[in-house]
Structure formats: structure tokens, C-alpha cells
Amino acid sequence: MEMEYRRLGGTGLKLSVLSLGSWVTFGPQVDTGLAVDVLAAAREAGVNFFDNAEAYSAGESERIMGAAVSRLGWPRKTYVISTKLFWGLGDEVNMHDTLNRKYLLQAIDGSLERLGLDFVDLLFCHRPDPETPIEETVWAMSDIVASGKALYWGTSEWSAEDIRRAWDIADRHGMRKPVVEQPQYNLFWRSRVEQEYAPLYDDIGLGLTTYSPLASGLLSGKYASGVPEGSRASLPGYEWLRDVLVDPRVNGIVTDLAKVASDLDCTTAQLALAWCALNPHVSTVMTGASSVRQLEENMAALDVRARLDDEVVARVEAIAAAY
């Protein structure tokens, strides 16, 4: 099946319904050489959106993606790229765990340098900052867009209330409004996308670039027998994931989902990705891949989506409801 492209909320920008993110993979698992191969395979499949963040591998993820894109020689008009700011790369006062104006206006320059770009298409506030007035953050993000260093801005894991406040402030003062949110969304984590944000889709045209469609790999089924060597949960710094990923009860649910996937002649991961893409409010489902083979397997979820009729969806959701 050919790639589908969806508008990013109320904007005119179109993103591939399946996209590629670099969290966890770029740096710990993917070097520049492998990134070139993975990115090339993604573009061949029709992917046009590539997500990153300053905090991923302490800036190394941005460097790897930037170097790979440069090596591939893609015309800038052919792809959409994002990054996210909040945690910072050092311990200086005012430059970490913040969305203050000083940090944002300096951090975007660092990200662009690492990516080797003049601008990013999307710039996210990676988390909310309760210590900085939303007005200050909105003004800074609007100024970054006005400067041409980003084309659109948005939020990640903000509450619906704070997104609405930011939008209203921007609207009232004639500033650039937030147009996109990047939340977690999968069969086990649904309420924010399906309930909390529901009023914002029509009211302000909020778009979504959703992450973790496989619940950090849980919905792939690979943790049913423990933590495989080389998997995300085996990496240093991701110990916090292990308990939930090897939980026997949760893996039992995944095993039941695998039976549905078997009936559809697909993998559990492909089923989970296809389910996310059914939601019309999701502009793009961000996937991760540490190899070309994994990237290609993820892209095959496009074909699976066509097989998800009402009966199959009801069966899937009844199983997932036990989570």
C-alpha cells in the first residue's frame, strides 16, 4: 500500500501517516552509517517526517541524523524534520529543565548546528515548565518561528488546559500559535489522546505526532520471555522500563493480541501500529527502528490497516481493555 499523507491538524503541512523517530535508537543502537541506510529505506517507503530532540543521547541523536541527511543529499523541500527543547545539555542555571526565553532562544541555535540545518519544520516544548509563565514561553516560541528558525511550534505531553492557555495567549496578542502536540498513544495509553484532547481538535485545529505506538516495545511481544539482549530495556539508563516490560500479566494480554495478529497474517507490532493509524486525529504515528529490516516491517503496517474492520477492532480493544 502506498504511503498516506495527512494534514497536521489545521495547518497545510502534510506528514506521512507513519514516520521515523530517533528516541533510544540514534546513538545507543544506530550510528551515522546505519542511520543513512535506515533513513534511505524510510524515504523509499514514503516517509517524509523525521523526529528528534536535543535531549536524545545528549545531542548525539541530532548530530547523527543531521550527518545522515547531509550524506544522503536530500533537497530540503522533500522532508519535514523536528526537534524538541526542555531538558538542556548542561547543568547551568537557566539552561536545563526549563522553557524560559533565554534557554529557548539559545537552545534552538545548538540544535540547528548539530542538525546542520538553517531551520526545523516543527519545534516542540518537550515538557511543560511550571516555573516559567506560559506567556514567556509562547512569546519565545513565536519569536523563534518569526525568525525563520522553525516553521511551526507545538508541545509534548502538555495538558489540554495548558495547550488551550498557550493558544489563547498567542491568539490574543497576534503571536504564532501552537499547532501540534506530541503525546504517547498506543493500545495501553489512550485517554489523553481520545478524551482529554478531544475538544481541541475542532476548536483550535490541534494536530498530533504520536510516539511510542508499541508502548516502548511491549506491544511487539518480544518481552514475553524476559529482556532480549540488545533490546531497549537492556540498555543502560532504561532500567526503569524493565519491570513493566516483563510483567507476566501484561505480556499475557500481548499474547492474546498476538493471536489476533496471527489471524491477520501480521506481527503484533504491525497490528499495534495499524491500530494507532486508524485514529483520524493522529497526523502521524512515529515509529522507531534500529535496522532496515525493522523499518520495513513497521512500514508493512500500512497494509494491515486495511484489514482492521469493525469486528477486528472490537476484538483488539476488548483484549487491550484488560490492561
TAQUI-V809848 format. One record per backbone hydrogen bond with DSSP energy under -0.5 kcal/mol. CO is the residue of the C=O (numbers start at 1). NH is the residue of the N-H. Records with the same first field share a line. If there is no record, write none. Layout:
CO->NH / NH
This chain:
4->17
6->15
7->9
8->11
13->8
15->6
17->285
19->287
20->51
22->26
23->25
24->28
25->27 / 29 / 30
30->27
31->35
32->36
33->37
34->38
35->39
36->40
37->41
38->42
39->43
40->44
41->45
42->47
43->46
48->80
49->20
50->82
51->22
53->56
54->59
55->58
56->59 / 61
57->60
59->63
60->64
61->65
62->66
63->67
64->68
65->69
66->70
67->71
68->72
69->73 / 74
75->78
76->79
80->50
81->121 / 122
83->124
84->54
85->126
86->98
92->95
100->104
101->105
102->106
103->107
104->108
106->110
107->111
108->112
109->113
110->114
111->115
112->116 / 117
120->151
121->152
122->83
123->154
124->85 / 126
125->156
129->132
133->136 / 137
134->138
135->139
136->140
137->141
138->142
139->143
140->144
141->145
142->146
143->147
144->148 / 149 / 150
145->148
149->120
152->123
153->179 / 180
154->125
155->182
159->163
160->164
161->165
162->166
163->167
164->168
165->169
166->170
167->171
168->172
169->173
170->174 / 175
171->174
177->153
179->207
180->155
181->183 / 209
183->211
186->189
189->186
190->194
191->195 / 196
192->197
195->198
197->200 / 201
198->201 / 202
199->203
200->204 / 205 / 206
205->10
207->181
208->210 / 283 / 284
210->286
211->185
212->215
214->219
215->218
217->220 / 222
218->221
221->224
223->226
226->228
228->231
231->234
232->235
235->238
238->241
239->242 / 243
241->245
242->246
244->247
247->251
248->252
249->253
250->254
251->255
252->256
253->257
254->258
255->259
256->260
257->261
258->262
259->263
260->264
261->266
262->265
267->271
268->272
269->273
270->274
271->275
272->276
273->277
274->278
275->278
276->279
278->280
279->282
281->283
284->210 / 286
285->19 / 287
286->213
287->21
291->295
292->296
293->297
294->298
295->299
296->300
298->301
299->302
300->303 / 304
301->305
302->306
303->306
304->307
305->308
307->309
309->313
310->314
311->315
312->316
313->317
314->318
315->319
316->320
317->321
319->322
320->323
